[in-house]
Amino acid sequence: MLADLHTTRQRLLAGQTSASTEIGRAMAIAQSPHCQHAFLQTSFDQARTDAMAADVGRQPLAGLAVSVKDLFDVRGQTSCAGSVVLADAPPADQDAVAVARLRAAGAAFIGRTNMTEFAFSGVGVNPHYGTPANAAATDVPRIPGGSSSGAAVSVATGAAFIGLGSDTGGSIRIPAALQGLVGFKNTARLVPLDGTIPLSSTLDTACAMTRSVRDAILAHEILAARRVTRSAAPLSAYRLAVTPTLMLDGADATVARAFERTLQTLRAAGARIEEMALPELGELAGMQASGSFAAAESYSWHRRLLQDKADQYDPRVASRIQRGAAMSAADYIGLMQMRRDWIARIEQALLGFDAVLSPTVPVVAPPMAEVAPGAERDEVFFRINGLLLRNPSVVNMLDGCAISLPCHTADELPVGLMLWHGAMRDDGVLNLALQIEDLLQKQ
């Protein structure tokens, strides 16, 4: 099992390892076959310099390796968002806010990670730069999950301790679930998006993947420039909900087994878990039928590029962006009003609960061959993409927060448990996740 950032920093402080050793190990993994297609650009020389210059005692990231999804600006580098369309764009003259905060905390940026083009799918396939393979799969090559595909592989292989990414409909939590990682989607407003290439200005969230919940808390505190209020309340103090509406539909055998086993473990440890009907979740399909905010807002951003470079886009991505052209201003305003009403009703239903538990995604990672680029596989691709996005996108529409943490056993493909709630409930979700992670690791 790979050490997390907290453990490695303690070893640095104790003189049991060195900055040179740790950054050297990260670079070796990043160049190994395990990370094929995970990085679009590496910055090893600068990472080594930054690692050696870090103040281990004062900087929480201590010069340890961090990867950056290709839609965040890093000064002196061009942000392409996993596309060839922006290849001739000028380099950024300053860091994105999220990048600047990580840099100030002592991050050694090891490279820019691959992603679904313009972050537009939960599968992780990229026809331009290749698709990184799921680092947790050992039977056949499986999808990494998206859109933060390379970020997940960088963390799962050990090339980075934190994978900076974004989550618009699950782009952090999906790859985390499929590769056995922790992925935390904070309330969107807590981390500024300045210096990022947008997918949806309404739903985009800057956040990260890590190897442990305590690392997720640290990453969030840095990115949001705030302290998480910690709680020592026992698991029995939390009132938790499980809803059969939508979230469990179509769950495969591995996911269903892991989720039910986890609920039994939590109940045995004293957790109060209640089944709750949440019929409002059934309204999402209708709200998103026209492509929702992602299609409308991405089309607004891409429409001029599409006039000249439509043939350079991944066809699967272009088709989803172009759906936004059909949404009128009246439809868009109506969707905003529907969302506000929907959020109010969900939040009312969740009053008195500390979190909702659900599978992060209802299936384990499918084989990559099923969804590889090619029109003959488009039907399967879009079906799987819809399944992967379904559960996590609930939280983005809710303007809420959620964390995915592993709940599978060693003989199973990775399965994610999602803890979620409405806006600004981040600290409660994180504190609960710490307890559940500790309990599951003792099994």
C-alpha positions as CSV (number, residue, x, y, z in Angstrom):
1,M,0.0,0.0,0.0
2,L,1.4,3.4,-1.0
3,A,2.2,5.8,1.8
4,D,0.1,9.0,1.9
5,L,1.3,12.5,2.1
6,H,1.0,12.8,5.9
7,T,3.1,9.7,6.5
8,T,5.7,10.8,4.0
9,R,6.0,14.3,5.5
10,Q,6.5,12.7,9.0
11,R,9.3,10.6,7.6
12,L,10.9,13.7,6.1
13,L,10.7,15.5,9.4
14,A,12.2,12.5,11.1
15,G,15.1,12.3,8.6
16,Q,14.0,8.8,7.5
17,T,13.8,10.0,3.9
18,S,14.8,13.1,1.9
19,A,13.3,15.5,-0.6
20,S,15.7,14.2,-3.3
21,T,14.7,10.6,-2.7
22,E,11.0,11.3,-2.7
23,I,11.0,13.5,-5.9
24,G,13.3,11.0,-7.6
25,R,10.8,8.2,-6.8
26,A,7.9,10.2,-8.1
27,M,9.7,11.0,-11.4
28,A,10.7,7.4,-11.9
29,I,7.1,6.3,-11.6
30,A,5.9,9.1,-13.8
31,Q,8.2,7.9,-16.6
32,S,7.3,4.2,-16.1
33,P,4.8,2.2,-18.2
34,H,2.3,2.5,-15.4
35,C,1.9,6.1,-16.2
36,Q,1.7,5.8,-20.0
37,H,-0.5,8.6,-21.3
38,A,-1.1,10.0,-17.8
39,F,1.1,13.1,-18.3
40,L,0.8,15.5,-21.2
41,Q,3.8,17.5,-20.1
42,T,6.3,16.9,-17.3
43,S,8.4,19.5,-15.4
44,F,11.0,17.3,-13.6
45,D,13.8,19.9,-13.4
46,Q,11.6,22.5,-11.8
47,A,10.0,19.9,-9.5
48,R,13.4,18.8,-8.3
49,T,14.4,22.4,-7.6
50,D,11.2,23.1,-5.7
51,A,11.4,19.9,-3.7
52,M,15.0,20.8,-2.6
53,A,14.0,24.3,-1.7
54,A,10.8,23.5,0.3
55,D,10.7,24.2,4.0
56,V,9.5,20.8,5.4
57,G,8.8,22.2,8.8
58,R,6.7,25.1,7.7
59,Q,5.2,24.2,4.3
60,P,2.5,21.5,4.6
61,L,3.2,19.9,1.2
62,A,6.9,19.8,2.0
63,G,8.2,19.7,-1.6
64,L,6.3,16.5,-2.4
65,A,5.0,15.7,-5.8
66,V,1.7,17.2,-7.0
67,S,0.1,16.8,-10.5
68,V,-2.0,19.4,-12.3
69,K,-4.9,18.7,-14.6
70,D,-4.4,20.2,-18.0
71,L,-7.1,22.9,-17.6
72,F,-5.4,24.8,-14.8
73,D,-3.0,27.6,-15.8
74,V,0.6,27.2,-14.6
75,R,2.8,30.2,-15.4
76,G,4.9,29.7,-18.5
77,Q,2.9,26.7,-19.7
78,T,0.0,26.4,-22.2
79,S,-3.3,25.0,-20.9
80,C,-4.9,22.8,-23.6
81,A,-7.6,21.0,-21.6
82,G,-6.6,17.7,-23.2
83,S,-7.3,19.1,-26.7
84,V,-5.3,20.0,-29.8
85,V,-7.6,22.9,-30.5
86,L,-5.7,25.2,-28.1
87,A,-2.2,24.0,-28.9
88,D,-1.2,27.4,-30.3
89,A,-2.5,29.4,-27.4
90,P,0.0,31.5,-25.5
91,P,1.6,30.3,-22.3
92,A,-0.1,31.5,-19.1
93,D,1.5,34.5,-17.5
94,Q,0.4,33.6,-14.0
95,D,-0.8,30.5,-12.0
96,A,-4.4,29.7,-11.6
97,V,-5.5,30.5,-8.0
98,A,-5.6,26.8,-7.1
99,V,-2.1,26.3,-8.5
100,A,-0.7,29.3,-6.7
101,R,-2.1,28.1,-3.4
102,L,-0.5,24.7,-3.8
103,R,2.8,26.3,-4.8
104,A,2.8,28.5,-1.8
105,A,2.2,25.4,0.4
106,G,5.3,23.8,-1.0
107,A,4.1,21.7,-3.9
108,A,6.6,20.3,-6.4
109,F,4.6,20.2,-9.6
110,I,5.7,17.1,-11.4
111,G,3.6,17.6,-14.6
112,R,0.3,18.3,-16.4
113,T,-2.1,15.4,-16.5
114,N,-4.2,14.0,-19.3
115,M,-7.9,14.4,-19.3
116,T,-11.0,13.9,-21.3
117,E,-11.0,16.7,-23.9
118,F,-12.4,19.8,-22.3
119,A,-13.5,17.7,-19.3
120,F,-16.6,16.4,-21.2
121,S,-17.1,12.9,-20.0
122,G,-16.8,10.6,-17.0
123,V,-15.1,7.8,-18.9
124,G,-11.6,9.3,-19.4
125,V,-11.0,8.4,-23.1
126,N,-8.8,10.8,-25.1
127,P,-8.3,10.2,-28.8
128,H,-5.6,12.9,-29.2
129,Y,-3.1,11.8,-26.6
130,G,-4.1,8.3,-25.7
131,T,-5.9,7.1,-22.7
132,P,-4.1,6.2,-19.4
133,A,-5.0,2.8,-18.1
134,N,-6.7,2.3,-14.8
135,A,-3.8,1.8,-12.3
136,A,-5.9,-0.6,-10.1
137,A,-6.9,-3.0,-12.7
138,T,-4.7,-6.1,-13.2
139,D,-6.9,-8.4,-15.4
140,V,-7.5,-6.3,-18.6
141,P,-6.9,-2.7,-19.4
142,R,-9.8,-0.8,-17.9
143,I,-11.0,2.8,-18.2
144,P,-9.4,5.3,-15.7
145,G,-12.6,7.3,-15.2
146,G,-12.8,11.0,-16.2
147,S,-12.5,13.6,-16.8
148,S,-9.5,13.8,-14.4
149,S,-8.1,10.6,-15.8
150,G,-4.4,11.3,-15.6
151,A,-4.7,13.0,-12.2
152,A,-6.1,9.7,-10.8
153,V,-3.4,7.6,-12.4
154,S,-0.7,9.9,-11.1
155,V,-1.9,9.4,-7.5
156,A,-2.8,5.7,-7.8
157,T,0.6,4.8,-9.1
158,G,2.6,7.0,-6.7
159,A,3.8,9.6,-9.1
160,A,2.0,12.3,-7.1
161,F,0.5,12.6,-3.6
162,I,-2.2,15.1,-4.8
163,G,-3.8,15.2,-8.1
164,L,-5.3,18.6,-8.7
165,G,-8.4,18.3,-10.9
166,S,-12.0,19.5,-11.4
167,D,-15.4,18.1,-10.8
168,T,-18.4,19.3,-12.9
169,G,-20.5,16.1,-12.8
170,G,-18.1,13.7,-11.0
171,S,-14.8,14.3,-12.7
172,I,-12.9,13.8,-9.4
173,R,-15.1,11.3,-7.7
174,I,-15.5,8.9,-10.7
175,P,-11.8,8.2,-11.3
176,A,-11.3,8.1,-7.5
177,A,-14.0,5.4,-7.2
178,L,-12.7,3.4,-10.2
179,Q,-9.1,3.4,-9.0
180,G,-9.4,3.1,-5.2
181,L,-8.6,6.7,-4.3
182,V,-10.2,9.4,-2.2
183,G,-11.8,12.2,-4.1
184,F,-13.4,15.2,-2.4
185,K,-15.7,17.6,-4.2
186,N,-16.0,20.7,-2.0
187,T,-18.8,23.2,-2.2
188,A,-17.9,24.9,-5.5
189,R,-17.8,28.5,-4.2
190,L,-15.0,27.6,-1.7
191,V,-12.2,27.4,-4.3
192,P,-11.8,30.2,-6.9
193,L,-11.8,29.0,-10.5
194,D,-9.7,32.0,-11.8
195,G,-7.1,30.7,-14.3
196,T,-9.0,27.5,-15.4
197,I,-10.6,26.5,-18.7
198,P,-14.3,26.1,-18.0
199,L,-16.7,23.4,-18.8
200,S,-19.7,24.8,-16.9
201,S,-19.4,28.1,-14.9
202,T,-22.4,26.9,-12.8
203,L,-21.2,23.5,-11.9
204,D,-17.3,23.5,-12.1
205,T,-15.4,22.8,-8.9
206,A,-11.7,22.9,-8.3
207,C,-10.7,20.0,-6.0
208,A,-8.3,17.1,-5.7
209,M,-7.7,13.3,-5.4
210,T,-5.5,11.8,-2.7
211,R,-4.7,8.5,-1.1
212,S,-6.4,9.2,2.3
213,V,-9.1,11.3,3.8
214,R,-6.6,13.2,6.0
215,D,-4.7,14.1,2.8
216,A,-8.0,15.2,1.3
217,I,-8.6,17.5,4.3
218,L,-5.1,19.0,3.9
219,A,-5.6,19.5,0.1
220,H,-8.9,21.2,0.7
221,E,-7.6,23.5,3.4
222,I,-4.9,24.7,1.0
223,L,-7.1,25.0,-2.0
224,A,-9.9,26.8,-0.1
225,A,-7.6,28.8,2.2
226,R,-9.6,27.8,5.2
227,R,-9.4,25.4,8.2
228,V,-11.7,22.4,8.5
229,T,-13.4,22.4,11.9
230,R,-12.6,19.0,13.3
231,S,-15.0,17.0,15.4
232,A,-14.4,14.1,17.8
233,A,-18.1,13.0,17.7
234,P,-18.4,9.2,17.5
235,L,-20.0,7.5,14.5
236,S,-23.1,6.9,16.5
237,A,-23.6,10.7,16.8
238,Y,-24.3,10.9,13.0
239,R,-27.7,10.5,11.4
240,L,-27.2,9.0,8.0
241,A,-29.6,8.4,5.1
242,V,-29.7,5.9,2.3
243,T,-32.1,6.5,-0.6
244,P,-33.1,3.7,-3.0
245,T,-34.2,6.4,-5.5
246,L,-31.9,6.4,-8.6
247,M,-28.6,5.9,-6.7
248,L,-28.8,2.0,-6.6
249,D,-30.4,1.6,-10.0
250,G,-28.4,-0.7,-12.3
251,A,-25.7,-1.4,-9.7
252,D,-23.5,-4.3,-10.8
253,A,-22.9,-7.3,-8.5
254,T,-19.5,-6.0,-7.2
255,V,-20.8,-2.6,-6.3
256,A,-24.1,-3.9,-4.8
257,R,-22.1,-6.3,-2.6
258,A,-19.5,-3.8,-1.5
259,F,-22.2,-1.2,-0.7
260,E,-24.4,-3.5,1.3
261,R,-21.3,-4.9,3.2
262,T,-20.3,-1.4,4.1
263,L,-23.7,-0.5,5.4
264,Q,-23.6,-3.6,7.6
265,T,-20.2,-2.7,8.9
266,L,-21.3,0.8,9.7
267,R,-24.5,-0.4,11.5
268,A,-22.4,-2.9,13.5
269,A,-20.2,0.0,14.6
270,G,-23.2,2.0,15.9
271,A,-24.1,4.2,12.9
272,R,-27.7,5.3,12.6
273,I,-28.7,4.7,9.0
274,E,-32.3,5.3,7.8
275,E,-33.8,4.6,4.4
276,M,-35.3,7.8,3.0
277,A,-37.4,8.3,-0.1
278,L,-36.0,11.1,-2.2
279,P,-38.3,11.3,-5.2
280,E,-36.8,14.6,-6.3
281,L,-33.9,12.7,-7.7
282,G,-36.1,11.3,-10.4
283,E,-36.6,14.8,-11.7
284,L,-32.9,15.1,-12.8
285,A,-33.3,13.3,-16.1
286,G,-35.9,15.8,-17.2
287,M,-33.9,18.8,-16.0
288,Q,-30.9,17.6,-17.9
289,A,-32.6,16.4,-21.1
290,S,-31.5,19.4,-23.1
291,G,-27.9,19.0,-22.0
292,S,-28.2,21.0,-18.8
293,F,-25.8,23.8,-17.8
294,A,-22.7,22.0,-19.2
295,A,-24.0,22.0,-22.8
296,A,-25.3,25.6,-22.8
297,E,-22.3,27.1,-21.0
298,S,-19.6,25.2,-22.8
299,Y,-21.2,26.1,-26.2
300,S,-21.1,29.7,-25.2
301,W,-17.3,29.3,-24.6
302,H,-16.6,27.1,-27.7
303,R,-18.9,28.4,-30.4
304,R,-16.2,30.5,-32.2
305,L,-13.6,27.7,-31.9
306,L,-16.1,25.3,-33.4
307,Q,-16.7,27.6,-36.4
308,D,-13.0,27.1,-37.4
309,K,-11.8,23.9,-35.7
310,A,-14.8,21.6,-35.3
311,D,-12.9,18.9,-37.2
312,Q,-10.1,18.9,-34.6
313,Y,-12.4,18.1,-31.6
314,D,-13.1,14.6,-30.3
315,P,-16.5,13.9,-32.1
316,R,-18.0,12.6,-28.9
317,V,-17.1,15.9,-27.2
318,A,-18.2,18.1,-30.0
319,S,-21.6,16.5,-30.3
320,R,-22.3,17.2,-26.6
321,I,-21.1,20.8,-26.7
322,Q,-23.1,21.5,-29.8
323,R,-26.3,20.5,-28.0
324,G,-26.0,23.8,-26.2
325,A,-26.8,25.7,-29.4
326,A,-30.4,24.6,-29.2
327,M,-31.0,26.0,-25.7
328,S,-32.7,29.4,-25.8
329,A,-32.1,32.2,-23.3
330,A,-35.6,31.5,-21.9
331,D,-34.8,27.8,-21.5
332,Y,-31.6,28.6,-19.7
333,I,-33.3,31.0,-17.3
334,G,-36.0,28.5,-16.7
335,L,-33.4,25.8,-15.9
336,M,-31.8,28.1,-13.4
337,Q,-35.2,28.6,-11.7
338,M,-36.0,24.9,-11.7
339,R,-32.6,24.2,-10.1
340,R,-33.1,26.7,-7.3
341,D,-36.5,25.2,-6.5
342,W,-35.1,21.6,-6.7
343,I,-32.2,22.5,-4.4
344,A,-34.6,24.0,-1.8
345,R,-36.7,20.8,-1.8
346,I,-33.7,18.5,-1.5
347,E,-32.2,20.6,1.3
348,Q,-35.6,20.5,3.1
349,A,-35.7,16.7,2.8
350,L,-32.1,16.4,4.2
351,L,-32.8,18.5,7.3
352,G,-31.7,16.5,10.4
353,F,-29.4,14.2,8.4
354,D,-25.6,14.6,8.5
355,A,-24.9,12.9,5.2
356,V,-26.4,10.6,2.5
357,L,-24.6,7.3,1.6
358,S,-24.6,5.9,-1.9
359,P,-22.3,4.2,-4.3
360,T,-20.2,6.8,-6.0
361,V,-20.9,5.0,-9.3
362,P,-23.0,1.9,-9.9
363,V,-20.5,-0.1,-11.9
364,V,-16.8,-1.1,-11.6
365,A,-14.5,0.2,-14.4
366,P,-15.4,-1.3,-17.7
367,P,-12.7,-2.7,-20.1
368,M,-11.2,0.1,-22.2
369,A,-11.8,-1.9,-25.4
370,E,-15.6,-1.4,-25.0
371,V,-15.4,2.4,-25.2
372,A,-12.2,3.1,-27.3
373,P,-12.6,5.9,-29.9
374,G,-14.7,4.8,-32.9
375,A,-18.2,5.5,-34.0
376,E,-19.0,1.8,-33.8
377,R,-18.6,2.0,-30.0
378,D,-20.4,5.3,-29.4
379,E,-23.6,3.7,-28.2
380,V,-21.8,1.8,-25.5
381,F,-19.6,4.8,-24.7
382,F,-22.6,7.1,-24.0
383,R,-24.4,4.5,-22.0
384,I,-21.5,3.9,-19.7
385,N,-20.8,7.6,-19.5
386,G,-24.4,8.2,-18.4
387,L,-24.1,5.6,-15.7
388,L,-20.8,6.9,-14.4
389,L,-22.1,10.5,-14.2
390,R,-25.5,9.8,-12.8
391,N,-24.9,9.5,-9.1
392,P,-22.1,12.1,-8.6
393,S,-23.8,14.7,-10.8
394,V,-26.7,14.9,-8.3
395,V,-24.3,16.7,-5.9
396,N,-23.2,19.2,-8.5
397,M,-26.8,20.1,-9.3
398,L,-27.4,20.4,-5.6
399,D,-24.4,22.8,-5.3
400,G,-23.3,20.4,-2.6
401,C,-20.2,18.6,-1.4
402,A,-19.3,14.9,-1.5
403,I,-16.4,12.6,-0.9
404,S,-15.7,9.2,-2.5
405,L,-13.6,6.7,-0.5
406,P,-12.8,3.1,-1.2
407,C,-15.1,0.4,0.2
408,H,-14.0,-2.7,-1.7
409,T,-11.9,-5.7,-0.5
410,A,-8.5,-6.7,-1.8
411,D,-10.1,-9.3,-4.2
412,E,-12.5,-6.9,-5.7
413,L,-12.2,-4.2,-8.4
414,P,-12.4,-0.7,-6.7
415,V,-15.7,0.5,-5.5
416,G,-16.4,4.0,-4.1
417,L,-18.6,4.9,-1.2
418,M,-20.0,8.5,-1.6
419,L,-20.9,10.6,1.4
420,W,-22.8,13.7,0.3
421,H,-24.9,16.7,1.5
422,G,-25.8,20.2,0.4
423,A,-23.7,23.3,0.2
424,M,-21.3,24.3,3.0
425,R,-21.6,21.0,4.8
426,D,-18.0,20.2,3.9
427,D,-16.6,19.8,7.4
428,G,-19.3,17.4,8.6
429,V,-18.8,15.2,5.5
430,L,-15.0,15.2,5.9
431,N,-15.2,14.4,9.6
432,L,-17.6,11.5,9.0
433,A,-15.3,10.3,6.2
434,L,-12.3,10.1,8.5
435,Q,-14.3,7.8,10.8
436,I,-15.6,5.6,8.1
437,E,-12.2,5.3,6.4
438,D,-10.6,4.2,9.7
439,L,-13.4,1.6,10.3
440,L,-13.2,0.2,6.8
441,Q,-9.4,-0.1,6.9
442,K,-9.7,-2.3,10.1
443,Q,-11.8,-4.9,8.3
